[in-house]
Amino acid sequence: MSMTPSECSLSHPTVDPTVAPVVLWLQGGPGGSSMFGLFVEHGPYFVTSNMTLRPRDFSWTTTLSMLYIDNPVGTGFSFTDDPQGYAVNEDDVARNLYSALVQFFLLFPEYKDNDFYATGESYAGKYVPALAHYIHVFGSMMTTKINLKGIALGDAYSDPESIIGGYATFLYQIGLLDEKQRKYFQKQCDECVKYIKEKRWLQAFEVLDKLLDGDLTNNPSYFQNITGCPSYYNILQCKEPEDQNYYGKFLSLPEVRQAIHVGNRTFSDGSEVEKYLREDTVKSVKLWLAELMNNYKVLIYNGQLDIIVAASLTERSLMTMKWKGSQKYKQAERKVWKIFKSDDEVAGYVRQVDDFYQVIVRGGGHILPYDQPLRSFDMINRFIFERGWDPY
């Protein structure tokens, strides 16, 4: 995978960049551009309605060397003219991302000895474990060493089977389904899980897409029809906030396109990428994630208000995982997390077992750093710099 300035943006922190951890951010989707993370969630600037850039108050780039890569190929301004160039599974994604990282560290050798973290949200809950596991298995054999220290996953779609199995009950309990709708939703989810167990991946994808996502169908999903809401990212929001789409318009401006050297390339919405990953979307990376939890620092966090990968559904998945701390995790006490001692508001809740951290962030949904910029900033810094969870 080759990288242009549009596909690979390093934002220098206010601390010494030669020692600041390098943190890769991957967007969900599949086919979601990491420019969303850069401009909407935690990059140094956000885009206003009049297409100007404004500094962000709580940018992760003030303490970390953030690396944003559009992934898989075909996402954003990245492209392939050969259908065989598209990724069809997580193995493809892992190899391509590793190649991209090697190129980055060869181009910028001043960062190669820094601690490295792979992070991302949503469907990147599959990309990140795939890449980190690849580094874990093959990294020591490579000429270019990557100093992997850990991973952080937000509202991670790492284990679809566990998540899908809990949808109907969760949606009913938060008032988005009535009893009749819950029964239908459960029946469809059971059918989807049945196909997953039988490894009939395409059939499982099609059931879920018609039921919930509505990505590759010509009609609204069942979820959208019965709730009237096209968005499932925050219980309090029926539609995505308008300003989350400003960055796409900004990237289409002629002066911006010229500055980032993308020529006449179209900024892709990721739909073509998703077509090639249809069968992969319902597969689990739980075994890879468990191996990483046995060897590295791992943070798994959820926004309390998320729907599509709700906190309770993530916990449902974690309870099925087998790793060295799984028994201690089931017995661990959850801790109340506040940022400052003087805070009246609770930032969230933390359960820690050795180097594994599960965090629930209050007041945030699926797009957590957008909803709760200070809390997500505090969380990622406590995790990476091992500052503990006591209030300041």
N, C-alpha and C positions, 0 to 999 in steps of 0.2 A: 504494500500500500504506500503510494507516494503521498507527500503532504505539501499542500500549498499554504500560504499564510491564512487563507480562509478556513482551512481544515484544522489548523494547529496554531493556537494562540496561547502564548505564555505570558502571564501577567506578573510583573515583578512586584514582590512584596515590599513593605516598608522596612522589614528586617533584612538582614544580609542574605541575598538570594543564593549565595554560594553555600549556605548551610541550611536554608529553609527547606523543609520536606517538599518534594515534588508530588503533587496530588493530581492524578488523572481523574477527570470527570466524564462520565458517559451518560448519555440521556436514554430515556426509555423509548417506548414506541410500540413495536420495533420500527426503526426508521426515523426516530425522533432526533433532530439535530441538537448537538451540544451547544449550539449558539443560543438555544433556549436557556440553558443553564447560565451561559455567559451574560446574556442581556436581561433575563427575567428573574433569575434566582440569586446568584451570588457573585457575579463578575464585578469588576470595578465600576461599571457604568450601567445605567438603564436608559431605555429609549422613551422619550416623552411623546405626547400626541402630535406635536409639531415637528417630529422627526429629528430632535436634537438629543445629545447625550448628556446625562447628568450623573455626577458621582453618587455612588451608593454608600449609605451610612455604614452598613455592616457587610463589607465584601470579604469573602474568604481570602482574597488576594493580599490583604494587609498583613497576613501572618504566614501564608503558604504560597509556594510557587505553583499556581494552578495551570494545568494543561488540559485544554478542551479539544477533543478529537471527534469529528463526525464519523459515525460508525453504525452499522456496517457500510461497506462501499455502496454508493447510490443514495446515501443520506446527505441532505443539505446540498453543498456544492461539490461533494465528492462524487465520482462517477466512474462507470465502466461502460464501454461500448459493446462489450461481449456478454451475452446472457450467462456464460459460464463464470463470469467475474463476480456474480452475486453470491453472497453467503447463503447456505441452505441449512446450516446447523451451527451449534456453538463451537465445534472444532474449527470450522472455517473462521469464525469470528476471533477465536483465541490466537490462531496463527497469524492472521492479518494484523491484529492489534499488537502482537509481539513484534512483528516486523516493523510496524510504525514506530514503536518505542525505541527499537534499536537504531532506526534512522535518526530519531530525535536526539538520542544521547551521543550519536556520532557527530551530529551537527552542533550540538551544544555540550561538549565534554565537561564543562565546568559544573554540570548538574549530575554527572553520572555516579558520583559517590554519595550523593544525598539520599536520605531515607526516601522510599517510594511507597505511596499508598494508591490503591485503585478504588475509586468511589463511583457511585451513580445511583439512580433511582428507578423504580418501576421495572420495566423490562430489562434495564441494565442490571437488575438483580440476577440475571442469567449471564450477561456479558462479563461482569466483573469477576464472578467466581470462575468462569471459563478461562479468562486471561490469567488470573492469579494462580489457578491450578496449573496452567501451562508453564508459568514461570517456576512454580514449585517443583514440577517434574523435570523440566528440561533446562531451566535457567543455569544450573551449575555446569552444563555441558557446552554452553555458548561462550563465544569470545567476549561479547559485551555482557557484563554482569548487571543485573537490575537488583537493587538493594531493597527488595520487597519486605515491608514491615507489617502491613496489614491491609484490611479492606473495610469499607463502610458502605452499607446498603440501606437506602431509604425506600420504604413502602415496596419492598422487593418482591417481584413476581418470580421467585426462585423455585417454588414447589407448587405448580398449578393444581395438582390433584388435591392437595390438602386445602388449598384456598377455595377452589370451586365447590368442594363438598360442603363448605360452611356458608356459602352465599345466602341460601334461602332463609335460613334461621336468622342470620345477621340482619338482612334487609327487612325481615318481618319485625324484628325486635326494635329497629329504629323507625318503624312506621312507614317504610316505603312499599311494603306489600301488605295486602290484607290476607286473611286465611286462605281464601280460594286461590289467590295469586301465589301465595307461598307454596301451596301444594303443587301447582304447575311448575313453578321455578325449581322446586326440589326434584321433581320428576325429570326435568330437562338436565339438571346438574348431575343427577344419578346416571342418566344416559351418557353424558359427556365423560364422567369418571369411568364408566364401563368401557367406553371406547379407548380411554387412556390405558387402562389395565390390559386391554387386548392389543395395545400398540397400533390401533387404527387411528393414527394421528390426524389425518385429514378430516375424518368424520367427527372427531372430537372438536376440532377447530370450528367446523361448520355449525355444530350445535351451539357452541359458546358464542360465536359471532352473531348468530341470529338472536340469541337470548339476551346478550349483554352488550357486546362491543359495537356491533353494527359497522365494522370497519370496511369489510369487503362485500357487503350486501347492498342491494339497490334500495332497500327499505329501512326505515328506522328499526332499531332493535326492540324486542319485547319490553325491555327495561325502559327505554325512552317512551314507548307508547303508553305504558301504564303509569309512569311517574310524571310525564310531560317535561322531563328534564334531559337535555342532551349530554350533560356533564355528570360524571360520577366521581369527581375529584374532591368534593367537599360537601358535607351534609348541609351546610348553610348556603350553598350556591347552586342554583339550577343551571346556570350557564357559566362558561368560562369568562373571567373578567376581560374586558375589552383590551386593556393595556398589555395582556399577555401575547397579543398578536402584533403589537407595534414593531417588534424587532424584525419580523418578516418583511414588512413594508420598508423599514430602514435599509435592510440588506439589498433591496431592489433598486434603491436610488442609484442613478448613473455614477455619481461621484464616489459612492461607497464601493460599488462594483469595481470601478477603476482602481481604487485604493487597495483593494484586497485581491486584485489580479485574477478575476474569475471570467473575464471575457463575456461571452454571451450565454454562458451556462445558466440554466434555470435552477433556482433554489428548490430542491425536491421536497415534497410533503411526506415522503417515506412510503407511499402506498405501493410503489413498485418493489421496494425492499421487502415489505411485509408479504407480498405474494410469494416470494421465494422462501420465506420463513414460516409459511402457514403450518406445515407439519411440525416444526420445531417449537411453536408457541406453547404447546401443552406439555412438553417434556420437562422433566425436573433436573435440576443440577444439585439436588440435595446431598448426594454422596460427595461431590466435589467440595461443597460448602462445609460439610462435616470434616473433611480432611484439612481444610484451611483452618477451621476452628481448633483443630488439634495442634496447629503449628504456628499460627500468627495471631496478632491482635485482630479482633473482628467486632465491628459495631453494626447492629441491626436496629434501625429506628423507624418509627411510624408516627404520622400525624394522627392525633386523636380523632379528627373529623373526617378522615379518609373513608371512602366507600369501596373503591375497586380493589385495594389491598388493605383492608381494615386491620387495625391493631390486633383485634381478637383472632382474625384469620391467620396473621403471622404467628401468633402464639400457638394456634392450632397446629401449624406446621412445625414449629420448634419442639413441641411436645412429642413429635414422632421421630425426631432426629436422634441418631446414636453417635455420640462423640465423647471424648474423655471426660467432659464436664456435665454430661446430660443428667446424671442423677443429682449432682449438686445443684444444677439449674432448677430442677423441679422443687427443691427444698429452699432455694435462696429467697431471702426477704427483699421485697421491693422498697426502694428508698425514695423519699420525696426529694425532688431536685429544685432548688431555687438558685438564681444567678447571684443575687446579692442578699446579704443578711437582712437588709432593710425592706426587701420586697414583700408586698402583701400577696402578690400573685405567685402561684406555683408554676414553674416552667415546665415541669413534667415529672416523670417517674423513671427510675433506673434500677435494673437488676443486673448485678455483676457477678460473674463466676470466672475468677482468674483473669485472663485476657479477653474474655467475651463480655460484651455489653449489650443489653437490650434496653432501648430508650423509647418511651412514649412521650411525645411532645404535645402539650396542651395547646388548644386554640389553632391548630394547623391541620391542613388536609394533605392530599397527595403531593401537591406542589409545595412542600413544607418550607423551604427557604424563602419563598415568595410570601407565604402566609405569616411566617414567624422568623423574620431575618435575624433578630438578636438571639433568640433561643437556639436557632440552628447554628449560628456562628459560635456561640458559647459551647454548644455540644461538640462540634467538630474539633475545636481547640482543646477541650478537656480530654477528648479521646486521643488525639494525635500526640499531644504534649504530656499526657498522663498526669493531669493536674488534680485528679480526684473530682468528687461531686459535691463537696461542701461549698456552701455559699461564700462569696468573697467578703 
